[in-house]
């Protein structure tokens, strides 16, 4: 099965954010893992989905901490 890749523009559209946000995240070490292939930045779909799942768990943990306060 072939690995699916998203361009910076496709990922920005998926998350409804600016592609500049993704650029800023790359320079600060935030956001999902990425690849630089022949001068292009691409994101493997599996890395994007893993990052999304990680954020969901982080949000759930934060909500449970706030409820206990």
C-alpha positions as CSV (number, residue, x, y, z in Angstrom):
1,X,0.0,0.0,0.0
2,X,1.4,3.4,-1.0
3,X,2.0,6.0,1.7
4,X,-0.2,9.1,1.3
5,X,1.4,12.5,1.6
6,X,-0.2,15.9,2.2
7,X,1.3,19.1,1.0
8,X,1.6,22.1,3.3
9,X,-1.5,23.6,1.5
10,X,-3.5,20.4,1.8
11,X,-2.8,20.1,5.5
12,X,-3.5,23.7,6.2
13,X,-6.9,23.2,4.4
14,X,-7.6,20.0,6.4
15,X,-7.1,21.9,9.7
16,X,-8.5,25.2,8.5
17,X,-5.3,27.1,9.4
18,X,-2.9,29.2,7.5
19,X,0.0,27.5,5.8
20,X,2.2,30.1,7.5
21,X,1.2,28.5,10.8
22,X,2.7,25.2,9.6
23,X,5.8,27.0,8.6
24,X,6.1,28.6,12.0
25,X,5.5,25.3,13.7
26,X,8.3,23.7,11.7
27,X,10.9,26.3,12.7
28,X,9.8,26.1,16.4
29,X,9.7,22.2,16.4
30,X,6.0,22.0,16.9
31,X,3.4,20.3,14.8
32,X,3.5,16.9,13.0
33,X,6.6,15.3,11.6
34,X,7.4,16.3,8.0
35,X,9.6,15.4,5.2
36,X,11.6,17.6,2.8
37,X,11.5,15.8,-0.6
38,X,13.2,17.4,-3.5
39,X,12.7,20.8,-2.0
40,X,9.1,20.3,-1.1
41,X,7.6,19.9,2.4
42,X,5.2,17.0,2.7
43,X,3.5,15.4,5.6
44,X,2.8,11.6,5.8
45,X,-0.9,11.1,6.4
46,X,-0.1,8.6,9.2
47,X,2.0,11.2,11.0
48,X,-0.8,13.8,10.7
49,X,-3.3,11.3,12.1
50,X,-0.9,10.4,15.0
51,X,-0.5,14.1,15.8
52,X,-4.2,14.6,15.7
53,X,-4.7,11.7,18.1
54,X,-2.0,13.0,20.4
55,X,-3.7,16.4,20.5
56,X,-7.1,14.7,21.4
57,X,-5.5,12.9,24.3
58,X,-3.8,16.1,25.5
59,X,-7.1,17.9,25.4
60,X,-8.9,15.1,27.3
61,X,-6.2,15.1,30.0
62,X,-6.4,18.8,30.3
63,X,-10.1,18.7,30.7
64,X,-9.9,16.0,33.5
65,X,-7.3,18.1,35.3
66,X,-9.5,21.2,35.2
67,X,-12.5,19.2,36.4
68,X,-10.6,18.1,39.5
69,X,-9.6,21.6,40.5
